[in-house]
Amino acid sequence: MAEKFNLQLNYPKKKLNACITTAKDKLANMSKCDVVYKISCRYCDAMYINQTKKQLQTRIQEHLKDINQRSGCLSIISDHRLTNKHEFK
């Protein structure tokens, strides 16, 4: 059959998957998903530790938006900030 299609067959010593790599670029930490993160208060020992399935940068942006919110249902971080007049790093 190889003759019918003018094919040449080679038998490599290594398997093909050993020759081909599928290396991926490393993701920046802020682009990673499914991570545990910690946000610390600048002025006291308070810290917020949580896990997110979202990209970390998306979740941090959500926290920043909530921190700037002055009313409604506040997060633990926003409540600490407003009650104690502290900032988070």
Sequence and secondary structure as in RCSB ss.txt:
>XXXX:A:sequence
MAEKFNLQLNYPKKKLNACITTAKDKLANMSKCDVVYKISCRYCDAMYINQTKKQLQTRIQEHLKDINQRSGCLS
IISDHRLTNKHEFK
>XXXX:A:secstr
 TTTTT      SS HHHH         GGG  SEEEEEEBSSSS EEEEEESS HHHHHHHHHHHHT  SSS  
HHHHHHHHHT  B 
